[in-house]
């Protein structure tokens, strides 16, 4: 349910501000004696006494009216919440019958069930407009039920109907004022709590594992994962808040905050919810709250690991889109952890990649090589799915594989080598993307000797070989780093030049 309308809340707060303090002392309702202490007063007491046992039935009619007339109440599916709504309605009927029976003013004690119910609705997310409308509808239905009852019709009350109706309207005004004041008071308290909790999550993200906060949310003591939602640019704060509420309502976020124009959330780990299910839930949020991509960090066993999970989420959110192979823009750190770990030292990662891919030799001149091999590995050797992913005919894939297999047949037959092959391809893809970004901003990019993409966007065989150079130092073979290789001229054979 929505959190309500701020302008309406402000207006009601201004109206209710002074009334909340003075309503007990200000006896606007008057007393039953104002109607006359004779037979009319006695008849009203008899009616109230006879109807008190029907309070629950009258409340049931009131609840049915809420569900028909108020969308927020029609949307309630939780049975315990429905029972609570019925209970508050029943107490309101008893409150009115008590006032009608005793002739006394509405006291704070009589109003307590309604004001406490209003506080619960604020905590449950019911908007104030729907709550106040429910009380108006409830009083109208209650009045109709009471005046239509046989016990009411059987009494000689026609002479005091106007006075009783005025009395009922005053009662409704008192109820609405007290309920609005209680709701706004609770909403303000909840806002302070939410802000404190969000600040605590932000502090946990910023402080890291060394400085463990003393005052922190208990939710971060339990296993959780941090999700970072990247949103569309130029969103207002209200739209960012909406994205946070979506993560809370749909993905089980126990805490969330806004940081660097992204929404950061802590998701509680639930044993009955698998990793795939969590990713699917997050995937369904995409574009609904103007969320365009989500990075999901690794497991955090407590608050000391919250920052680490956050850093993993931001890393995979940066890296995942560069690969362009994901079926959903939800990037799980657990799927990319080896790649992220290697890329923390780009030179080492590059050396690993070119060494693993060196057997492909002259095939690096083919622009289709890496995309085809990557798709084939991702789809576990299924040619139809590979063709569909590449957007080509299956016979094209088979032809390409016929050229590739002689070079990497041993790797494709070994699980460990296959994993290394896929990892190497992904490393090159990320390094190519980074190099392309540098080329757009710097005319001297690529002069460091690192393997930069050639004209068709792929690393050539000459560039692969240029980073691997063997030189003897005693009896030990030395594998040179890319920077070392870049300092000496590349040896190009006549065959390669062709």
N, C-alpha and C positions, 0 to 999 in steps of 0.2 A: 504494500500500500504506500501511497505517496506521503511525503512529510508535511504537506499542507501548503497554504498560500501565505507568504510572509506579509504581504500588505494587509490581508484580512486579519492575520494574527495581531499585527500592530494596531489596527483599528479597534479590535475587540479588547486588546490590552488597555488602550486608552479609555475605553468605555468602562472596563471592569476595574480599573486601578483603584478608585476610591471606594467603589461599591463593596469590594471584598472586605474592607476593614470595618464597614459600618452596617453590614446587612443584618447582623444579629440585634444590634441596638435599635435600628430603624424599623419600627413595626408597621410597615406599609400594608401588610396583609390584614391587619386588625385581628379581631377575634370573633369567635362564633357568637359571642354575646351581642355583636353589632347587628346580627340578624334577628335578634330578639331572643330572650331567654325562655320563651314559652314553647308552644307546641312544635314550631319549625326546628328549633334547636334539638329537641328530643327526637324528632323524625330523622334528622341528619345523623344523629348518633346511631339510631337503629339501622339506617342504611349502611353506614360504615361498618358496623359490627357484623351485619349479615354478609357483606362483600369481602371481608378480610380473608376468608378462606378461599375465595376465588382469585386471589391476587396472582397466583401462578398461571391460571388459565388466561387471565387478562394480559399478562406479560407475554404469553405465547402468541396471542393475536398481535401484540405490538411488534414482536420480533418478525413475524411474517410481513408486516407492513414495511419494516426497515428493508427487508430483502427485496421487496417489490419496488420501492421508491428510491432507494439509495444504493448506487452501484458499489460503493466501498463495502457495504454490508452484504450485498449479494455475492461478492467475491470471497467472503470468508469460507474457508473449507475445513479449518481445524475445529474439531468438535468441542474441545475444551474452551476455545475462544467463544464459540457459539453459546456454550453453557454459561460462560461469564456474562455475556451480553444479556441473556435471559435473566440471570440472577440480579443484575443491576436494574433491569426493567421491573422485576417483581418487587424490589426494594422501593422503587419510585412509587409504585401503586400503593404499597403499604404506608409510605411516608404521607401521601395525599390522604389516605383513609384515616390515618392517625390524626392528622391536622383537622380533618373534617369532623372526627369523632370528639376530639378534646376541645376544639376551638382555640388552640394555642398557635402562636407564631411558629414558623419553620425554624428549628434550632440547628446549630452546627452538628449536633449529634444525629439528628434525623437525616441531614444531608450527607453525612460521612460516606455511606455506601456509594452514592453517586459521584462525589468528588474523587474518591479513591478509584472508582471505575474510570473516570476521566484521566487520571494519572496513568493507569494501566494502558489506556488506548494511546496515550502519547508515547509510551515506551514501546508499544507494539507497532507504531508507525501509522496509526489512523490519522487522517487529516482532520483539522479542527472543524472545518465546514461540515464535513459528513457527521462528525460527532454531535454538533449543535443541531443539525437537521434531524438526527435520530431522536434527540430529546423533544424537539417540537412535534415530530410525528407521533412519538410515544404518548405525549400528553393529550394530543388530539384523539388518538385511538382510545386511550384510557378514559377520557371524558365520554366518548361515544358509547363505550362498553358499559360504563357506570349508569349513564342516563337511560340506556336501553334495557337495563336489567329489570326483571319483574318486581324486585323489591323497591326499586326507585319509582317505577310507574304506579305501584300500589300505594304510595304515600301522597299526602296532600301537600306537595311542595311547589305547586305552581306559583304561589304568591311570592316566593323568594328566589325564583330561578335567576332573575337578573343579578341579584346580589351574589348568588353562588357562582355564576359565570364570571363575574368580575374577580371574585376570590380566586377562581381557578387560573385566570390570566395572570394575576399577581404571583401565584404559586409558580407558574411557568417562568416568569421573569426572574424570580429568585433562583430557581434551578439553573437556568441558562447562565446567569451571572456567576454563580458559584462554580459551575462546571468549567466555564471558560477560564476563570482565574486559576483553578487547579491545573487545568491542561497546560496553560502557558507557563506556570511555575515549574511544572515537571519538564516541559520541553526545554526551558532555559537550563535547568539542571543537567538534562541529558546532553545538551549541546556542549556544556562545559566538560562533561565526562568524555565525550567523543573527541573534543579537541585535545584533552590531556592524553588520551590513548593514542591519537594520531601523532602527537608530538613525541610520545614514547617510542613509537615505531621508527620515526625519523631519527631520533637519537640513537636507537639501536643500530640503524643503518650507518650512521656517521661515525659512531664511536668505535666500532670494530670489536675484535675479540679480546683486546687487552683491558680496556676500561669497561667492565661489566656494570651496568647501572644497578643501583640498589633499588630504586623505585621504578619498576617496569611492569608491563601487563603480564598477568599470569599466563596468558595464551602463548607468549613467546618462550615460556619454560617447557612447553610441550613440543613434540616433533612437528615441524612445519616446513613449508617451502615458500620462497619469495617469488612472486610473479611481478613482472614489470610490463605494463600495458602501454604501448605506443599509440597515441591518439592522433587524429587528424590535426593539421596545423591550425593555429588561430582559434582554438576553442575557448569559450568563456569559462570562467570559474564554475558557473552553474553546470555547464556541460561536462566539465571534468568531474564534478561531484556526482553527476548522473552515472558516469562510467564507474566510479568507485562503488556506488550503490548496486550496480549490476554485478560487480565482482562479489559483493557481499551476499546478494540474494541468490545468484545463480551458480557461483563457483565455490561457495563456502569460505569466503575471506573472513577471517576473524578480526583483522585490523587492516586499514588501508589509509594511505595518505597521498598527497600530490607532491611530486618532486620533479623539477626540471621539465615541466610540461608533460610529464608522464604520470600514470597512476601506479603506485607501488602497493602491493597487497601481500599479507601473510596468509597463506592457505593452510589450514590445519590438515595434518595427515590423518586420514581415516582408514583403518584396516580394511573395511568392507568396500572401499572405493579404489579400484585399480588405477595405475598410472595412465593407461589408455582412456579410462573413463574421465579422469580429470582433464586430460588433453581435449577430449571431445566436448566436455562442458565449456571449457575455455574457447574452443573453436566456434561454438554456437553464439558467443558474445560478439564475435567480429562483425563490425559494421553496424551492430545494433546500437551501441553507445558511442559510435564513431571511433571505435577501437580498430586499428588497422593491423596490428601485430602484437604478439605477446611472447615474452621470454620467460622461461620457467627455470629457476635455479635448482640446485641440488638440495638434498635433505639437510635440514638444520635440526639438531637434537635439542638445542636450547638457544637462549638469546646470545650466547657467545659465538654462535655460528650463523646468526642472522645476517650479518654483514657479508660473510662469505657467500651465502646463498644469493644475496642481492647482487654481488659482483658477478656471479655466474650467470644470473638472469640477464644482466646488461650485456655481458660478453656474448652470450648466444643470440641475443636480440640484434646485436651488431653483425654477427657472423652469419647467422642463418640466411638472411635475405641475399647475401652475396653469392651463395651457392646456387640458389634458384632451383633446387631439386625437391623441396618439401611440398607435400600435397596439401598442407594447411599452414597458414602463417602463425602457427603456434610452435615455437622452437623450444624443445626440451633439452636442458643442459646435459642430461644423461645420454642423449643421442650424439652429442657433439664433444663430449669431454676430452677424448684423446686428441682431437683436432685442435681444440682450444689450448690444451697443455703444450703441444708441440709449437704452436704459433706464438707462444710467449717468447720464444727465441727464434725469430724469423730466419736467421742465417742457417741455423741447425735444421729447421723445418724444411727449408729449401734444399739443403744438401741431401736430406733423407729422401725428399720427393724425387729429385733428379736421379738419384742412385737407383731407386726402385723402378723408375720408368725408363731407364737407359736401354734395357733390352728391346724397346720398341723401335729404336734406331730411326731409319728413314721414314717410318710411318708418321713421324711428327710433322712431316710436310702436309699431311692430310688434315684439313680443318675439322673433319668429322671424328677424328680419332678419340679424343678425350670424352666428348659428350656421349659417343656410342658406348665406349667401354664403361663409363660411369653408369649409364642407364642399364646396361646389361648386368653389371654387378649389383646395382640396387634392386633389380627385379629378379635376382637369383637365377639368372640364366634363362628366363622365359622370354623367348624372342617376340611373341605377340605383344606382350606388355611393353617390351623395350621399344618396339616399332611404334606403338601407340604413344608412348612418352616422347619419342623423338619426332612424331608426326611424319613418318616415312612408311613405305611399304615393307612388309615383313621380309620380302626377298632382298631388299636393300640391306637390311640388318644382317641377313645370312651371308651376303657377299662381303660385307665389311668384316664380319667375324672370321670369314675364311682367310682374309689377309692378316687379321690380328693374331689368330691362334698360334701360328708357328713361332711368334715372338714371345708369347706369354702362356703357352700351353701348360708349362709346369706350375706357374703361379695360379692359374685357374683351377688346377686340380688339387691345390693345397689350401685349406681354410685359412691358415695364418697368413700365407702370401696373398691370398685374395683380399683379406682385410687390409694388409699393408698397401696393396695396389689401389684400393678405393681411397684410403687415407691420403696417399700421395697425390692422386688426382684432385682431391678436395683442397689440399694445401696449395697446389698450383693455381686452382681456380681463385682462391682467396688472394694469393699473391698477385695474380694478374689484375684482379679488381683493384687492389691497393695501388699497383703500378699505374693503372689507367687513371686513377684519381690524381696521382702525382703528376702525370703527364699533362693533365688538363690545367694544372696550376703552376707547373715549373717547366721551362724549356730544356732544362738540363737533366731531367729525370731519367734514370736508367743508366747513368754513367758510372755507377758504383761497381759495375761488374755483376750485378744480380741479374738473374734470368727474367727479363721483361718480355712481354708479349710482342710478337712480330706483327706485321701488317694485318694479318687475318685474325688477330686476337688470340693466338695460341703460341706456345713456346716451341721454338724450332729445335731440330736435332742439334744444330751447331751450338745453340744456347745451352741445351742440356749438357753437351759434352764439355762446353767451356767452363762449367763449374766443377767438373771432375777432372783432376789432373794428378797423375801419379809421379812422385819424385822419390828417389831413393835417399834415405838418411841412414847410413850404415846398412844393416840388413833388413830394415823395417820399411814397409810401404806406407806412404803418407797420403792421406786424402785431404786435399787442400780445401779451404773454405772458399765460398764464392768471392769474398773480397780479395783473397790471395790470387784466385784465378783471374780476376779482373785486372790485376797489375801486370800480367804478362800477355803478350800478343797471342791471339788464338791461332792455332795451326789449322789451316783449311786445306784439305786435299782437293785435287782437281775434280774428283768424283763428287765431293760435297758441293763444290761451286756450281756444278751442273744442276 
